[in-house]
Amino acid sequence: MVDHAGWSDWPAPAKLNLFLRIPGRRADGYHLLQTVFRLLDWGDTVRLRPRDDGRIVRHGESVAGVAEADDLMVRAAKLLQTASKTGKGADISVEKRIPAGGGFGGGSSDAATVLVALDTLWDTRLGLDRLAGLGLQLGADVPVFVRGDNAWGEGIGEILSPVRLPPAWYLLVDPGVQVPTAELYRAPELTRDASPATMSDFVSGVPLGNAFEPVLRGREPAVETVFAALSRVGTPHLTGSGSGCFVEFATREAAEAALAELPGGLRARVAAGVARSPLHVALEACKQ
């Protein structure tokens, strides 16, 4: 949607890691991961307006205290400028709904939306492969948002294989805890040598867990409190390396009934898993 002032709105969906294992490390010290990314129908909204003067201008803050030069959205736009050699610029703002530090992928998704949408608005036509490569320079989670499919992820999260997932609804809770990812990766109690999982393990329902769950539950009382509350309505899980928690349900009605049973004061909501990123649905509608 483009308003009279030239701004257009683009979805930046949240994600869940349905499991997350660490089967080892690379020679450079980076941890190897296995995960399944699930995209949701809920997230941020990125607003963009092309400029002719080549400037990238952020309006407002995406995350409190993050300088404009360090903002992933600004960095994404400048990467695309350099890679495409365009002289165009952009005004950028975001309506934040995804909490920082929750493991729901907010910053990565915002950056991916800037890359994908500006590639269209600037008519630079780099294509998803090159855009995903640029996204990887910004963070390991960015490529999955650029490509727009639910995916089995390996490597540091950048080796992606699209997967079809059945319809599902999720009860999400944000405990409000932010622990730096680097600190979690340094935790001595983190399991770094899990046996590799297979797709058949995942499909058959073998419990694969999240390597960061015992670390965060042991260190952060707020996370343990949320797990205790969610365990009364289902099987709670942690997403990514953040503090966000979720329970999966087969129907929206079941998820909303569980939400109603939670104690007051929790930052909780229901979101649906999607088969295709809302960003790409919007992009396809724009091109019609």
C-alpha positions, 0 to 999 in steps of 0.5 A: 500500500502506497500513501499520498506521501510516497510511503509504502508498508511492508510486512516483516514477519516473526519466526519461531525455531521449532527446535534448535540443536548444536551438533558441533563447531566450525574451525573458526569457532562458529557453532553449527546449528540444526533448526526448523524455521517457522514463519508467522502471520504476526510481526513488524511493519517496515515503511519505505519511501524511495529518495533520489538523492542517495541518502538513507534516512531512518525516521524514529528508532527501531530498537531503543538506544541503537544508533542509526549507523548500527541499525540493521535496516539502515545497514541493509539498505546501504549494502543493497546500494553498494551491491547494485550500484544504484544512486537511489536512497530511501526513508525508512521507519518501522512499526515495532511489534516483535520484542527485542531479545525474544528470539522471534527474529525482529531485527533480522526480519526488518533487515530482510524486508528492507532488502527485498522491498527496496530491490523492487522499489529501486528496480535493482533486481538482484534476485533472492540468491544475491539478496540472501547473500547480502542478508547473511552479512547482516546476520545468520537469520536474515536469509530465511526471511529473504527467501520467505519459506519455512525451512530446515536450517543447518550450518550457522543457520544459512543452509536452508531447505524449504519444508512444508509444515502443517497448519498450526497456531502458537501461543507466544509469551515474551518473558521480557528478558534480554540476554546477549547471544554471545553470552549464551554461546559462551555458557559452560552448560550449553550442549555443543555436541548433540547428535545430529537430527534428521528430517525424519526425526522432526517429522516423526515427532522425536523431541529435539529440544532447544540447546539454549532452553536449560541455560536460560531456564537456569539463569533467568527466573522470568523464563522459568516462570513462563515455562511453568505457566505454559506447562499447564496448557501444553508443552512449552518450547524456547525459540532461537537463542532468545527468551521467547516461549511458545506452545503449538496447537492444531487449531486457533480455538485451542490456542485462544482457549489456552491464552485465556487460561494464562495468569494475568500480566504475561505478554502473550498472544496467539499467532498462526504459522504461515506457508509463505512469508507475508512479505512475499505475498505482499511482493507478489501482489505488488507485481500484479 
